[in-house]
C-alpha cells in the first residue's frame, strides 16, 4: 500500500485517556470552571421562597474544539421537517387537553397510483408487491422508475419497458427481504428462492447493485462486520485516503474495504465521530450521556441508523409529541392563543409557498430571504400584533431557525425546504447512551490516524498526495468528508485548485450554527411524561436563546436537560462565558418551576458547546441560503480530477442534508462511486494504458535534463525563442515521503517571464501562491496537457535535443 506514514494508526483511547472516546473531556480543550452560582431571590418568582437558596460549585465546561462537536443534528435534535409545528402541551400542564404536533406532509407523489406494479405478479401477490414498494420508497427509491445510480450501473439493458418494471419488483423484493431481518447476511441464493427462475438475470443485477451500493448487508451486526473486513470478491482495487472520521468517512471506509480497497483515514481530532459527539457527564453518584452534536434520529422508516440500532440491540425511545410552552414570567401559554398563533404561522408559510411558486414560474432567478417574505405577509395580514401572540410567533420562527441552523434573514425563500419531498417517515427517536455507540462500533478495526490535520490535497493523473500532521499519504484516490464550514474557511489547500463551479457552490450554500447547554441535575424535577418543553422570549433578537429544552432522562442514564440556542442568539452565545450561560438557563428553569412549588436543584455538571469556534467544523450543519438551491448540494458531491478527488458529508446530500443519516448515506454513495471509477479504469484497453504510460515516460525523459530548476519546480524553455513572452513548460514535483516512487507531478504552460519571476521567489509555498493567485495558473496532470501549444512545444524541444549542434538549444543560467 503506497501510503507513506511513519507510525501506525492509534486508538484514541491510547493517545489520550481523557479524550471523548473514553467519555471524559480533554483537558486541553475543555475549560472547566468551578463557580458559585448562588440562586438570587431577586430573579425568582414571588413564591420562590419555597425553594431553598443554595450555593453550587458545578463543573461548567466550555466544550470548545473537540468537545464542542456539533452535528448535522439529525437535523439537529429535531427534524427540520417539523419546522412549522411543535409538540403539544403535556398532560400534567393546566388547561385543555394537549394537541398533537402537526407533521409536515411528505410529497411522495409517485405513490398516487402505480398500476404497473400490480400487473407484474398475480393478483394474490399484489398486496405484497405494494408493501415492498413502500419499503423501497422509504429507503429513497422511486416507486416506478430507476435512480440515476441504477441507470449508471446499467442494471437493465433498456431503460423503460417491461424489463425495467420486472427489475423494480425484484429489487424491491430483495431489499424488503433483507430489511425484514437486518441481522442476517442475505446471499444471492436466498434472494433467488422466492423469484421465478426466468428472472435470474434480474436477481443477479439487482443483488449486485444493492450490495455494492450499500443498500443491503451493511451495518454492525456480527453477520455483517466479519465479511466487511475483506474484499467481497478477493480483488484488490487500489488505495484510498479518507479525510475525516465522521459518519461519512467511517461508513465509506468500511464499505471500501469490502469493495476491495486499502484505506487510511486521517482525522484532525483525537477521536472519531466528527460532529457526532457524546459527552459523559458525572458527579455525586449521578451520570449521564449527553449528545452535544447530532442527537435525534429524524424519521426511523428507512433510516440506516435505525438499522444499526436494531443490529446492536439498542431500544429506540420515541420523542413524544407533547411540548408545553412557557411565557417569560414562567406562566403557561394560554392554549387558545397558542392554537390561534400556530394556525396563523402555518398560513403564513402556505402563503409564502404560493408566492414563491408564482415567482419561480415567472422569473426563475428571483430569490429573497424567507424572513423578509414572512414578515411582509405578517404585516399585511395583521398577524400576531398582540405582544403575547408576537412572542409565540417568534418561538415558531426560532424553531425554524433551529431546524435550519441559521437566521430567517439568511434562508432562501425559494428553496429553504427543498429536501421536504425526501423526508424519512416514522417516529423521531433517541438512542440510549448516545450516538457515540454507533461511532465506536463503526471505527473499530479501521486504520485511523488521529491528530492528523490535513493541510493540503494534491491530485492528478498519477494519483493523490495528502499532507497531514507533518506526514505525506499517497493513494490512488482521496475522499474528502470535511464539513462545509472547513471548505468555506479554506483550511485545506487543493492543488490544482477546485473548479470554479464547485468553489461557487461552496460559497453559495449556507453553513449555520446551533449551540447547546447540557446540564446534569441530581434528580428529574420536570417530570417524566414529557421529552420537550419551550420558553418564550420578549426580545425578538433573542427568541432562539434557550427556547427549547430536551429531556434525556429516559435514555441518558441520569437527570439530563439540554437547552438549545438557535438563530442570532447562537452567535451571541459564543461570546458569553459558560458560567453566565448556565446562570441564565437556571433563571429560566426556576422561573417556570418554582411557582409550582417545584425546587430546581443546583446542577452537578454543565457543558456549553461552541460549534462556531471549532476548528474542525466552524459551524453545525448546512442550509440553503439566499441565492443557493438544492443543486449546490449536488455540485458539492461531484468528483473532480478525472475521478481522483471525491466528496462526502451531509452538505453533499441533496435529499437528506443537515442530518446524520444524510452523512451516512453520502459515505455509502461515494464508496460506490469510487468502486465504479476503479472498474472504469480497469476496462481501459492495454494499448491505451501503454500509450498513456509512454507519454508520461517521454515527458519525464525531457525533464531529466531541465533548462532550469528551483526547489520542486523544473522548467523546459522553448528552444526557438528567447522572447520573454515565449511559452515554457513547468513541472512541479510533490514528493510523498522518502520514497522516490511516492511523488506526484503536475504541469502548466507559462511564459518565460513568469518563470523568471517564480525563480526569484524563495520557498515552494510562496511560489505556489504566486502561481495560483498572481498568475492565475492551474496545475494539471499529464492528461491535462493535451493541447496543440503543448504538443508543439514538446516537439520543438525533442528536435532541438536530437540535433544539439543545430544552434536551437538555448542555455539558460
RAMO-V31382 format. One record per pair of residues at least 12 apart in sequence whose C-alpha atoms are under 8 Angstrom apart, sorted by the first residue. I is the first residue (numbers start at 1). J is the second residue. Records with the same first field share a line. If there is no record, write none. Layout:
# RAMO-V31382
I->J, J
This chain:
# RAMO-V31382
1->239, 262
2->239, 473, 474, 475, 742
3->239, 264, 472, 473, 474, 475
4->471, 472, 473, 474, 736, 737, 742
5->471, 472, 473, 737
6->471
8->447, 449
9->447, 448, 449, 450
10->447, 448, 449, 450
11->448, 450
12->270, 271, 272, 450
15->270
16->270
19->270, 271
20->66, 67, 271, 277, 278, 279, 280
21->271, 272, 436, 440
23->278, 279, 280, 281
24->279, 280, 281
25->67, 279
26->66, 67
29->63, 64, 65, 66, 67
30->61, 62, 63, 64, 67
31->60, 61, 62, 63
32->59, 60, 61, 62
33->58, 59, 60, 61, 579
34->57, 58, 59, 60
35->56, 57, 58, 59, 579
36->55, 56, 57, 58
37->55, 56, 57, 579, 583
38->53, 54, 55, 56
39->53, 54, 55
40->53
41->53
43->587
44->587, 590, 591, 594
45->329, 590, 591, 594, 595
46->595
47->594, 595, 597
48->590, 594, 595, 597
50->594, 597, 599
51->594, 597, 598, 599, 600
52->599
54->602
55->602
56->602, 603
57->604
58->602, 603, 604, 605, 606
59->604, 605, 606
60->578, 579, 582, 605, 606, 607, 608
61->578, 606, 607, 608
62->578, 607, 608, 609, 610
63->607, 608, 609, 610
64->609, 610, 611, 613, 614
65->610, 611, 613, 614, 615, 616
66->269, 270, 614, 616
67->277, 279, 609
68->277, 292, 293, 608, 609, 610, 611, 614
69->274, 275, 276, 277, 292, 293, 609, 610, 611, 614, 617
70->274, 275, 276, 277, 292, 293, 294, 514, 515, 609, 611, 617, 619, 620, 621
71->274, 275, 276, 277, 292, 293, 294, 295, 620, 621, 659, 660
72->275, 276, 293, 294, 620, 621, 622, 650, 657, 658, 659, 660
73->293, 294, 295, 296, 620, 621, 658, 659, 660
74->294, 295, 296, 297, 298, 658, 659, 660, 661
75->294, 296, 298, 403, 404, 621, 657, 658, 659, 660
76->293, 294, 295, 296, 402, 403, 514, 658, 659
77->294, 295, 296, 297, 298
78->296, 298, 403, 428
79->296, 298, 299, 403, 428
80->400, 403, 404
81->103, 104, 403, 420, 423
82->102, 103, 104
83->104, 396, 399, 400, 403
84->104, 345, 346, 349, 396, 399, 400
85->101, 102, 103, 104, 342, 346, 396
86->101, 102, 321, 323, 396
87->99, 100, 101, 102, 320, 321, 322, 323, 324, 532
88->100, 101, 321, 322, 323, 324
89->322, 323, 324, 325
90->322, 323, 324, 529, 530
91->529
92->529
93->324, 332
94->332
95->334, 335
96->335
98->322
99->322
100->321, 322
101->321, 322
106->420, 421, 422, 423, 425
107->420, 421, 422
108->421, 422
110->142, 143, 144
111->143
114->143, 144
116->144, 165
117->129, 130, 144, 165, 169
118->130
120->165, 166, 169
129->169, 173
132->172, 173, 175, 176
133->169, 172
135->172, 175, 176, 302
136->172, 175, 176
138->301, 302, 424, 425
139->301, 302, 303, 424
140->302, 422
144->165, 168
145->160, 164, 165, 168
146->164, 168
150->209
153->209
155->202, 205, 206, 209
156->202, 205
166->202
167->202, 203, 206
170->195, 202, 203, 206
171->203, 206, 207, 210
174->191, 206, 207
175->210, 215, 216
177->191
178->216, 217
179->216
182->217, 307, 310, 311
183->221, 222, 223, 224, 310, 311
184->217, 221, 223, 224
185->217, 223, 224
186->216, 217
188->203, 204, 207
191->203, 207
212->259, 672
213->668, 669, 671, 672
214->255, 668, 669, 672
219->307, 308, 311
220->308, 311, 312, 441, 442
221->308, 311, 312
227->258
228->254, 255, 257, 258
229->254, 257, 258
230->257, 258, 259, 260
231->257, 258, 259, 260, 261
232->258, 259, 260
233->259, 260
234->260
235->260
236->260, 261, 262
237->259, 260, 261, 262, 678
238->260, 261, 262, 475, 476, 678
239->261, 262, 263, 475, 476, 477
240->261, 262, 263, 264, 475, 476, 477, 478, 479
241->263, 264, 265, 266, 466, 473, 474, 475, 477, 478, 479
242->263, 264, 265, 266, 478, 479, 480, 481
243->265, 266, 267, 454, 478, 479, 480, 481, 482
244->265, 266, 267, 268, 274, 480, 481, 482
245->265, 266, 267, 272, 273, 274, 443, 448
246->272, 273, 274, 275, 276, 439, 481
247->273, 274, 276, 439, 649, 660, 663, 664, 667
248->481, 648, 649, 650, 663, 664, 665, 666, 667, 668
249->265, 479, 481, 648, 649, 667
250->442, 443, 667
251->442, 664, 667, 668
252->667, 668, 670, 671
253->265, 446, 671
254->442, 446
255->668, 671
256->671, 675
259->675
263->447
264->446, 447, 448, 449
265->446, 447, 448, 449
266->448, 449, 450, 451, 452, 453, 454, 468
267->448, 449, 450, 451, 452, 453, 454
268->450, 451, 452, 453, 454, 616
269->450, 451, 452, 453, 616
270->450, 451
271->450
272->439, 440, 443
273->436, 439
274->616
275->293, 294, 617, 620
276->291, 292, 293, 294, 295, 435, 436, 439
277->291, 292, 293, 294, 435, 436
278->290, 291, 292, 293, 434, 435, 436
279->291, 292
281->520, 605
282->520, 604, 605
283->604, 605
284->522, 604
286->522, 558
287->520, 557, 558
288->433, 520, 556, 557, 558, 559, 560
289->433, 434, 556, 557, 558
290->434, 518, 552, 556, 560
291->434, 435
292->516, 518, 609
293->620
294->435, 659, 660
295->430, 431, 434, 435
296->428, 429, 430, 431
297->428, 429, 430, 431, 660, 661
298->424, 427, 428, 429, 659
299->423, 424, 425, 426, 427, 428, 429
300->424, 425, 426, 427, 428, 429
301->424, 425, 426, 427
302->424, 425
303->424, 661
304->661, 664, 665
305->661
308->438
309->431
314->431, 432
315->431, 432
316->429, 430, 431, 432
317->429, 430, 431, 432, 554, 555
318->427, 428, 429, 430
319->427, 428, 429, 430, 531
320->530, 531, 532
322->530, 531, 532, 533
323->530, 531, 532, 533, 534
324->532, 533, 534
325->533, 534, 535, 536
326->533, 534, 535, 536, 592
327->535, 536, 537
328->535, 536, 537, 538, 588, 591
329->591, 592
330->588, 591, 592, 593, 595
331->592
337->389
338->389, 392
341->384, 389, 392, 393
342->393, 396
344->383
345->393, 396
348->374, 377, 378
349->374
351->377
352->373, 374, 377, 413
356->413, 414
357->414
360->414
367->412, 413, 414, 626, 627
368->412, 413, 414, 626, 627
369->408, 409, 410, 411, 412, 413, 626
370->408, 409, 410, 411, 412, 413, 414, 416
371->408, 409, 410, 411, 413
372->408, 409
373->413
391->536, 537, 538, 540, 543
392->536
394->536, 537, 540, 543
395->535, 536, 537, 543, 544, 547
398->543, 544, 547, 566, 567
399->544, 566
401->544, 566, 567
402->514, 544, 565, 566, 567
404->512, 621, 622, 623, 658
405->511, 512, 513, 514, 566, 567, 620, 621, 622, 623
406->511, 512, 513, 514, 566, 567, 568, 623
407->567, 568
408->567
410->625, 626
411->623, 624, 625, 626
412->624, 625, 626, 627, 628, 629
413->626
414->629
415->624, 628, 629, 630
416->623, 624, 625, 629
417->624
418->629, 630
419->630, 654, 655, 656, 657
422->655, 656
423->655, 656
430->555
431->555
432->554, 555, 556
433->555, 556, 557
434->555, 556
451->469
452->468, 469
453->468, 469
454->466, 467, 468, 469, 492
455->467, 468, 469, 491, 492, 493
456->468, 492, 493, 494, 495
457->492, 493, 494, 495
458->494, 495, 496, 744
459->494, 495, 496, 641, 644, 645, 744
460->496, 641, 644, 744, 745, 746, 780, 781, 782
461->641, 642, 644, 781, 782, 783
462->476, 744, 745, 781
463->475, 476, 477, 644, 744
464->476, 477, 478, 644, 645, 744
465->734, 736, 743, 744
471->737
472->736, 737
473->736, 737
474->736, 742, 743
476->644
477->643, 644, 645, 646, 674
478->644, 645, 646
479->645, 646, 647, 648, 670
480->645, 646, 647, 648
481->647, 648, 649
482->616, 617, 648, 649
483->616, 617, 621, 649, 650, 651
484->506, 511, 617, 621, 622, 651
485->511, 617, 618, 619
486->615, 616, 617, 618
487->506
488->506, 507
489->618
495->779
496->778, 779, 780
497->772, 778
498->640
499->640
501->635
502->635, 636
505->628, 632, 633, 635, 636
506->632, 636
508->625, 626, 627, 628, 632
509->622, 623, 624, 625, 628, 629, 632, 633
510->622, 623, 624, 625
511->619, 620, 621, 622, 623
512->619, 620, 621, 622, 623
513->566, 567, 570, 571, 611, 612, 619, 620, 621
514->564, 565, 566, 567, 570, 611, 619, 620
515->564, 565, 566, 570, 573, 608, 609, 610, 611
516->562, 563, 564, 565, 608, 609
517->562, 563, 564, 581, 582, 606, 607, 608, 609
518->560, 561, 562, 563, 606, 607, 608
519->560, 561, 562, 603, 604, 605, 606, 607
520->558, 559, 560, 561, 603, 604, 605, 606
521->558, 559, 560, 561, 601, 602, 603, 604, 605
522->559, 601, 602, 603, 604
523->558, 559
524->553, 559, 560
525->598, 599, 600
526->593
528->553, 554
530->551
531->550, 551, 552
532->548, 549, 550, 551
533->548, 549, 550
534->547, 548, 549
535->547, 548, 588
541->568, 569
542->568, 569
543->567, 569
544->564, 565, 566, 567, 568, 569, 570
545->564, 565, 566, 569, 570
546->563, 564, 565, 566, 585
547->563, 564, 565
548->563, 564, 565
549->561, 562, 563, 564
550->562, 563
563->585
571->612
574->610, 612, 613
578->607, 608
581->608
582->606
586->600
621->650, 651, 658
622->650, 651, 657, 658
623->657, 658
630->654
631->654
633->651, 652, 653, 654
634->652, 653, 654
635->652
636->651, 652
637->652, 653
643->674, 677
646->670, 674
647->670
648->663, 666, 667, 670
649->662, 663, 664, 666, 667
650->662, 663, 664, 666
651->663
652->666
653->665, 666
696->782
702->798
703->715, 716
707->811, 812
708->812, 813
710->759
711->763, 764
712->732, 733, 734, 764
713->730, 731, 732, 733, 764
714->730, 731, 732
715->728, 729, 730, 731, 755
716->728, 729, 730
717->729, 752, 810
718->793, 796, 797
719->796, 797, 800, 808, 809, 810
720->796, 808, 809, 810
722->810
723->752
724->751, 752, 753
725->751, 752, 753
726->751, 752
727->749, 750, 751, 752, 793
728->749, 750, 751, 752, 755, 793
729->747, 748, 749, 750, 790
730->747, 748, 749, 750
731->745, 746, 747, 748
732->745, 746, 747
733->745, 746
745->781
746->779, 780, 781, 782
747->779, 780, 781, 782, 785
748->777, 778, 779, 780, 785
749->790
750->777
754->775
758->770, 771
